[in-house]
């Protein structure tokens, strides 16, 4: 009798998993090595994709880049190492914005937490 319950449960889970539908998929690349840390749902029902990557060529300290703890009088400099890489996607998978955050050395993003105020906390 126990074997029958297990078989029914296994079949239900298999059918449920196989019936999933892909709504969209997105390939986010920086042109160098990338490491995904986390995908977080934000308070506005969008997605924050976070990880670490090396900025390449045209991505180096351009628009959407900043240095952690930099002063306005000191322009940010790229450290030629790994930086935090953040990309916000809307519900359709379209990029809303992208940003690099750079420190003095290699920066590897470990975790992201969405706040109730609409912001987020990063740790790495």
N, CA and C atoms as a LAMMPS dump frame, in Angstrom:
ITEM: TIMESTEP
0
ITEM: NUMBER OF ATOMS
372
ITEM: BOX BOUNDS ff ff ff
-5.0000000000000000e+02 5.0000000000000000e+02
-5.0000000000000000e+02 5.0000000000000000e+02
-5.0000000000000000e+02 5.0000000000000000e+02
ITEM: ATOMS id mol type element x y z
1 1 1 N 0.816 -1.2 0
2 1 2 C 0 0 0
3 1 3 C 0.862 1.268 0
4 2 1 N 1.949 1.263 0.751
5 2 2 C 2.826 2.429 0.803
6 2 3 C 3.477 2.696 -0.54
7 3 1 N 3.791 1.686 -1.291
8 3 2 C 4.413 1.869 -2.597
9 3 3 C 3.48 2.605 -3.548
10 4 1 N 2.202 2.351 -3.466
11 4 2 C 1.235 3.029 -4.331
12 4 3 C 1.192 4.529 -4.045
13 5 1 N 1.221 4.909 -2.793
14 5 2 C 1.22 6.33 -2.453
15 5 3 C 2.464 7.019 -2.999
16 6 1 N 3.605 6.362 -2.842
17 6 2 C 4.849 6.93 -3.335
18 6 3 C 4.812 7.088 -4.85
19 7 1 N 4.29 6.119 -5.557
20 7 2 C 4.214 6.184 -7.018
21 7 3 C 3.312 7.317 -7.469
22 8 1 N 2.194 7.485 -6.817
23 8 2 C 1.265 8.559 -7.176
24 8 3 C 1.903 9.916 -6.894
25 9 1 N 2.558 10.059 -5.762
26 9 2 C 3.215 11.312 -5.413
27 9 3 C 4.329 11.632 -6.408
28 10 1 N 5.138 10.655 -6.764
29 10 2 C 6.221 10.858 -7.714
30 10 3 C 5.68 11.273 -9.076
31 11 1 N 4.61 10.65 -9.534
32 11 2 C 4.03 10.977 -10.838
33 11 3 C 3.469 12.397 -10.824
34 12 1 N 2.844 12.808 -9.739
35 12 2 C 2.29 14.152 -9.639
36 12 3 C 3.405 15.197 -9.729
37 13 1 N 4.474 14.987 -8.985
38 13 2 C 5.582 15.933 -8.995
39 13 3 C 6.215 15.983 -10.378
40 14 1 N 6.409 14.854 -11.015
41 14 2 C 7.003 14.809 -12.348
42 14 3 C 6.129 15.545 -13.35
43 15 1 N 4.828 15.32 -13.321
44 15 2 C 3.918 15.989 -14.254
45 15 3 C 3.858 17.485 -13.983
46 16 1 N 3.87 17.854 -12.717
47 16 2 C 3.817 19.263 -12.355
48 16 3 C 5.085 19.99 -12.82
49 17 1 N 6.237 19.392 -12.63
50 17 2 C 7.493 20.019 -13.029
51 17 3 C 7.616 20.085 -14.547
52 18 1 N 7.189 19.046 -15.238
53 18 2 C 7.347 19.026 -16.689
54 18 3 C 6.373 19.965 -17.394
55 19 1 N 5.359 20.45 -16.696
56 19 2 C 4.365 21.325 -17.317
57 19 3 C 4.726 22.803 -17.197
58 20 1 N 5.904 23.129 -16.636
59 20 2 C 6.304 24.522 -16.478
60 20 3 C 6.575 25.157 -17.838
61 21 1 N 6.271 26.432 -17.932
62 21 2 C 6.426 27.162 -19.187
63 21 3 C 7.459 28.277 -19.007
64 22 1 N 8.343 28.439 -19.98
65 22 2 C 9.326 29.525 -19.951
66 22 3 C 8.673 30.764 -20.551
67 23 1 N 8.58 31.834 -19.753
68 23 2 C 7.97 33.07 -20.23
69 23 3 C 8.974 33.916 -21
70 24 1 N 10.221 33.994 -20.52
71 24 2 C 11.291 34.696 -21.205
72 24 3 C 12.609 34.238 -20.612
73 25 1 N 13.672 34.452 -21.351
74 25 2 C 15.011 34.198 -20.836
75 25 3 C 15.933 35.305 -21.32
76 26 1 N 16.943 35.596 -20.526
77 26 2 C 17.819 36.738 -20.807
78 26 3 C 19.266 36.32 -20.615
79 27 1 N 20.129 36.698 -21.548
80 27 2 C 21.555 36.441 -21.457
81 27 3 C 22.244 37.771 -21.165
82 28 1 N 22.812 37.902 -19.98
83 28 2 C 23.478 39.138 -19.569
84 28 3 C 24.969 38.862 -19.543
85 29 1 N 25.716 39.584 -20.367
86 29 2 C 27.165 39.377 -20.438
87 29 3 C 27.888 40.712 -20.356
88 30 1 N 29.102 40.655 -19.825
89 30 2 C 29.917 41.864 -19.758
90 30 3 C 31.049 41.835 -20.77
91 31 1 N 31.245 40.751 -21.477
92 31 2 C 32.347 40.622 -22.414
93 31 3 C 33.568 39.976 -21.784
94 32 1 N 33.523 39.721 -20.48
95 32 2 C 34.605 39.044 -19.762
96 32 3 C 33.988 37.956 -18.896
97 33 1 N 34.752 37.466 -17.919
98 33 2 C 34.203 36.458 -17.013
99 33 3 C 33.159 37.084 -16.106
100 34 1 N 32.037 36.407 -15.969
101 34 2 C 30.938 36.869 -15.126
102 34 3 C 30.609 35.794 -14.101
103 35 1 N 30.239 36.216 -12.899
104 35 2 C 29.801 35.296 -11.864
105 35 3 C 28.459 35.775 -11.326
106 36 1 N 27.431 34.967 -11.488
107 36 2 C 26.107 35.296 -10.961
108 36 3 C 26.077 35.016 -9.471
109 37 1 N 25.576 35.97 -8.696
110 37 2 C 25.417 35.775 -7.261
111 37 3 C 23.973 35.476 -6.91
112 38 1 N 23.047 36.295 -7.451
113 38 2 C 21.673 36.175 -6.995
114 38 3 C 20.726 36.905 -7.929
115 39 1 N 19.485 36.437 -7.959
116 39 2 C 18.39 37.148 -8.616
117 39 3 C 17.379 37.457 -7.523
118 40 1 N 17.09 38.734 -7.325
119 40 2 C 16.212 39.178 -6.25
120 40 3 C 14.996 39.869 -6.843
121 41 1 N 13.807 39.55 -6.341
122 41 2 C 12.587 40.25 -6.742
123 41 3 C 12.491 41.53 -5.922
124 42 1 N 12.317 42.662 -6.588
125 42 2 C 12.237 43.946 -5.901
126 42 3 C 10.788 44.251 -5.517
127 43 1 N 10.609 45.279 -4.71
128 43 2 C 9.28 45.65 -4.217
129 43 3 C 8.343 46.047 -5.353
130 44 1 N 8.901 46.544 -6.474
131 44 2 C 8.087 46.935 -7.625
132 44 3 C 7.906 45.78 -8.616
133 45 1 N 8.136 44.549 -8.15
134 45 2 C 7.92 43.316 -8.924
135 45 3 C 8.812 43.236 -10.156
136 46 1 N 10.003 43.807 -10.047
137 46 2 C 11.005 43.66 -11.093
138 46 3 C 12.112 42.779 -10.532
139 47 1 N 13.176 42.572 -11.298
140 47 2 C 14.228 41.651 -10.892
141 47 3 C 15.568 42.362 -10.859
142 48 1 N 16.318 42.142 -9.792
143 48 2 C 17.674 42.657 -9.688
144 48 3 C 18.619 41.469 -9.805
145 49 1 N 19.382 41.431 -10.897
146 49 2 C 20.35 40.368 -11.143
147 49 3 C 21.703 40.902 -10.707
148 50 1 N 22.356 40.212 -9.771
149 50 2 C 23.61 40.701 -9.221
150 50 3 C 24.706 39.647 -9.33
151 51 1 N 25.922 40.128 -9.468
152 51 2 C 27.07 39.238 -9.55
153 51 3 C 28.345 40.045 -9.607
154 52 1 N 29.397 39.413 -10.087
155 52 2 C 30.698 40.062 -10.212
156 52 3 C 31.237 39.835 -11.611
157 53 1 N 31.902 40.843 -12.155
158 53 2 C 32.517 40.708 -13.477
159 53 3 C 33.621 41.746 -13.618
160 54 1 N 34.443 41.559 -14.638
161 54 2 C 35.49 42.527 -14.957
162 54 3 C 34.947 43.435 -16.048
163 55 1 N 35.005 44.742 -15.835
164 55 2 C 34.539 45.675 -16.853
165 55 3 C 35.498 45.634 -18.026
166 56 1 N 34.939 45.637 -19.222
167 56 2 C 35.775 45.543 -20.42
168 56 3 C 35.596 46.768 -21.3
169 57 1 N 36.692 47.244 -21.865
170 57 2 C 36.698 48.294 -22.888
171 57 3 C 35.717 49.413 -22.664
172 58 1 N 34.628 49.419 -23.446
173 58 2 C 33.654 50.509 -23.419
174 58 3 C 32.872 50.551 -22.118
175 59 1 N 32.919 49.49 -21.312
176 59 2 C 32.178 49.471 -20.058
177 59 3 C 32.95 50.126 -18.928
178 60 1 N 34.247 50.394 -19.114
179 60 2 C 35.071 50.895 -18.026
180 60 3 C 34.631 52.284 -17.592
181 61 1 N 34.153 52.367 -16.39
182 61 2 C 33.818 53.591 -15.696
183 61 3 C 33.067 54.608 -16.537
184 62 1 N 32.194 54.133 -17.379
185 62 2 C 31.351 55.027 -18.151
186 62 3 C 30.077 55.308 -17.389
187 63 1 N 29.025 55.606 -18.118
188 63 2 C 27.731 55.858 -17.492
189 63 3 C 27.295 54.626 -16.728
190 64 1 N 26.737 54.86 -15.551
191 64 2 C 26.241 53.754 -14.756
192 64 3 C 27.31 53.068 -13.934
193 65 1 N 28.483 53.654 -13.807
194 65 2 C 29.555 53.069 -13.013
195 65 3 C 29.943 54.028 -11.908
196 66 1 N 30.363 53.48 -10.796
197 66 2 C 30.83 54.325 -9.711
198 66 3 C 31.812 53.537 -8.864
199 67 1 N 32.57 54.257 -8.063
200 67 2 C 33.513 53.634 -7.153
201 67 3 C 32.947 53.727 -5.753
202 68 1 N 32.977 52.62 -5.018
203 68 2 C 32.477 52.613 -3.652
204 68 3 C 33.276 53.59 -2.803
205 69 1 N 32.595 54.484 -2.118
206 69 2 C 33.244 55.418 -1.219
207 69 3 C 33.998 56.544 -1.896
208 70 1 N 33.804 56.772 -3.19
209 70 2 C 34.541 57.844 -3.872
210 70 3 C 33.96 59.204 -3.504
211 71 1 N 34.813 60.186 -3.44
212 71 2 C 34.396 61.552 -3.162
213 71 3 C 34.13 62.258 -4.484
214 72 1 N 33.214 63.243 -4.528
215 72 2 C 32.928 63.963 -5.766
216 72 3 C 34.167 64.586 -6.389
217 73 1 N 35.149 65.045 -5.571
218 73 2 C 36.345 65.677 -6.123
219 73 3 C 37.327 64.649 -6.685
220 74 1 N 37.167 63.379 -6.319
221 74 2 C 38.043 62.32 -6.814
222 74 3 C 37.292 61.493 -7.841
223 75 1 N 37.628 61.6 -9.115
224 75 2 C 36.913 60.814 -10.113
225 75 3 C 37.146 59.325 -9.893
226 76 1 N 36.123 58.482 -10.136
227 76 2 C 36.278 57.055 -9.921
228 76 3 C 37.285 56.448 -10.893
229 77 1 N 38.017 55.468 -10.409
230 77 2 C 38.963 54.752 -11.258
231 77 3 C 38.629 53.275 -11.233
232 78 1 N 38.851 52.606 -12.338
233 78 2 C 38.572 51.179 -12.447
234 78 3 C 39.778 50.42 -11.938
235 79 1 N 39.564 49.337 -11.193
236 79 2 C 40.668 48.638 -10.551
237 79 3 C 41.22 47.473 -11.365
238 80 1 N 40.753 47.259 -12.584
239 80 2 C 41.178 46.153 -13.436
240 80 3 C 40.967 44.801 -12.775
241 81 1 N 40.033 44.731 -11.856
242 81 2 C 39.682 43.481 -11.189
243 81 3 C 38.181 43.272 -11.247
244 82 1 N 37.71 42.364 -10.451
245 82 2 C 36.277 42.087 -10.408
246 82 3 C 35.545 43.185 -9.658
247 83 1 N 34.388 43.559 -10.185
248 83 2 C 33.538 44.579 -9.584
249 83 3 C 32.135 44.021 -9.414
250 84 1 N 31.361 44.646 -8.513
251 84 2 C 29.947 44.289 -8.406
252 84 3 C 29.276 44.668 -9.725
253 85 1 N 28.423 43.812 -10.241
254 85 2 C 27.681 44.092 -11.471
255 85 3 C 26.205 43.901 -11.156
256 86 1 N 25.412 44.949 -11.346
257 86 2 C 23.981 44.924 -11.069
258 86 3 C 23.223 45.231 -12.342
259 87 1 N 22.167 44.47 -12.604
260 87 2 C 21.29 44.713 -13.744
261 87 3 C 19.861 44.559 -13.252
262 88 1 N 19.038 45.575 -13.504
263 88 2 C 17.629 45.497 -13.133
264 88 3 C 16.812 45.211 -14.382
265 89 1 N 15.947 44.196 -14.3
266 89 2 C 15.089 43.797 -15.411
267 89 3 C 13.637 44.005 -15.025
268 90 1 N 12.807 44.387 -16.006
269 90 2 C 11.373 44.494 -15.736
270 90 3 C 10.731 43.109 -15.838
271 91 1 N 9.421 43.033 -15.698
272 91 2 C 8.725 41.744 -15.705
273 91 3 C 8.775 41.045 -17.052
274 92 1 N 9.089 41.756 -18.12
275 92 2 C 9.2 41.158 -19.449
276 92 3 C 10.643 40.758 -19.769
277 93 1 N 11.571 40.975 -18.831
278 93 2 C 12.965 40.612 -19.037
279 93 3 C 13.778 41.658 -19.761
280 94 1 N 13.23 42.862 -19.933
281 94 2 C 13.954 43.946 -20.6
282 94 3 C 14.79 44.7 -19.57
283 95 1 N 15.998 45.107 -19.971
284 95 2 C 16.895 45.793 -19.052
285 95 3 C 16.388 47.198 -18.746
286 96 1 N 16.232 47.507 -17.457
287 96 2 C 15.833 48.831 -16.992
288 96 3 C 17.093 49.68 -16.8
289 97 1 N 18.095 49.133 -16.129
290 97 2 C 19.383 49.786 -15.961
291 97 3 C 20.441 48.756 -15.572
292 98 1 N 21.706 49.157 -15.748
293 98 2 C 22.835 48.331 -15.34
294 98 3 C 23.871 49.206 -14.669
295 99 1 N 24.593 48.653 -13.713
296 99 2 C 25.555 49.459 -12.956
297 99 3 C 26.706 48.575 -12.484
298 100 1 N 27.918 49.146 -12.469
299 100 2 C 29.092 48.523 -11.874
300 100 3 C 29.45 49.313 -10.619
301 101 1 N 29.828 48.623 -9.556
302 101 2 C 30.334 49.261 -8.35
303 101 3 C 31.739 48.726 -8.109
304 102 1 N 32.693 49.64 -7.975
305 102 2 C 34.099 49.257 -7.92
306 102 3 C 34.747 49.731 -6.633
307 103 1 N 35.568 48.885 -6.047
308 103 2 C 36.379 49.252 -4.893
309 103 3 C 37.837 49.297 -5.291
310 104 1 N 38.728 49.15 -4.328
311 104 2 C 40.166 49.224 -4.599
312 104 3 C 40.742 47.902 -5.102
313 105 1 N 40.122 46.776 -4.783
314 105 2 C 40.631 45.46 -5.146
315 105 3 C 39.53 44.669 -5.844
316 106 1 N 39.692 43.36 -5.892
317 106 2 C 38.632 42.512 -6.441
318 106 3 C 37.421 42.585 -5.514
319 107 1 N 36.253 42.763 -6.096
320 107 2 C 35.013 42.859 -5.329
321 107 3 C 34.065 41.767 -5.808
322 108 1 N 33.776 40.814 -4.929
323 108 2 C 32.872 39.719 -5.269
324 108 3 C 31.583 39.888 -4.477
325 109 1 N 30.476 40.014 -5.182
326 109 2 C 29.175 40.194 -4.551
327 109 3 C 28.669 38.853 -4.042
328 110 1 N 28.256 38.801 -2.789
329 110 2 C 27.804 37.55 -2.186
330 110 3 C 26.284 37.466 -2.083
331 111 1 N 25.64 38.547 -1.644
332 111 2 C 24.193 38.474 -1.436
333 111 3 C 23.541 39.837 -1.637
334 112 1 N 22.257 39.8 -1.944
335 112 2 C 21.458 41.002 -2.161
336 112 3 C 20.143 40.845 -1.417
337 113 1 N 19.713 41.904 -0.744
338 113 2 C 18.435 41.891 -0.032
339 113 3 C 17.635 43.106 -0.475
340 114 1 N 16.382 42.895 -0.895
341 114 2 C 15.493 44.001 -1.263
342 114 3 C 14.885 44.587 0.007
343 115 1 N 14.817 45.918 0.087
344 115 2 C 14.216 46.575 1.247
345 115 3 C 12.78 46.969 0.939
346 116 1 N 12.008 47.236 1.988
347 116 2 C 10.608 47.624 1.809
348 116 3 C 10.477 49.034 1.256
349 117 1 N 11.54 49.821 1.313
350 117 2 C 11.515 51.186 0.786
351 117 3 C 11.776 51.221 -0.713
352 118 1 N 12.058 50.073 -1.315
353 118 2 C 12.312 50.019 -2.748
354 118 3 C 13.781 49.967 -3.105
355 119 1 N 14.656 50.024 -2.126
356 119 2 C 16.091 49.931 -2.371
357 119 3 C 16.573 48.504 -2.171
358 120 1 N 17.872 48.359 -2.01
359 120 2 C 18.43 47.039 -1.757
360 120 3 C 19.764 47.179 -1.046
361 121 1 N 20.136 46.122 -0.332
362 121 2 C 21.407 46.058 0.373
363 121 3 C 22.29 45.044 -0.331
364 122 1 N 23.572 45.358 -0.467
365 122 2 C 24.532 44.469 -1.115
366 122 3 C 25.605 44.098 -0.107
367 123 1 N 26.06 42.856 -0.154
368 123 2 C 27.158 42.41 0.706
369 123 3 C 28.104 41.552 -0.104
370 124 1 N 29.383 41.774 0.109
371 124 2 C 30.373 40.976 -0.611
372 124 3 C 31.747 41.165 -0.036
